[in-house]
Amino acid sequence: MQRKRSSRFIVRWFVCSAGLWLAAALVGADKISFNNKFSVVVISGLILALVNTLIKPLVVFLSLPAVLLSLGIFMVVINGLMVLVAAKLYTQLQVENFPVAIVAGIVIGLTNFFVTAIIDDKER
């Protein structure tokens, strides 16, 4: 059980790092910046994975009425907010503004969806 939980977190860490890197490539290095260092991307992914693991469930619970009323669309705003929180906690990750963070959240969510689909497909 513990091994499965830790392997899931490592996958989440990888997905967050890859999603941040992909989002920076899509929106431009001037809007999401890592100072062109691989280590900053990896540490940013770790911080984002920790934020998503520890803080995001509480935020989702507190904003559950908005999530339900918007039929889940509000989760995009929450994902963007988590990217901004990670950027505030780790200053070497720089996100220009909230709309850029929302785009990054969408890219990370799509990356997570595709990686999870591949992993689940291989397990079957």
Secondary structure, 3 states (H helix, E strand, C coil): CHHHHHHHHHHHHHHHHHHHHHHHHHHCCCCEECCCCHHHHHHHHHHHHHHHHHCHHHHHHHCHHHHHHCCCCHHHHHHHHHHHHHHHHCCCCEECCHHHHHHHHHHHHHHHHHHHHHHHHHHC
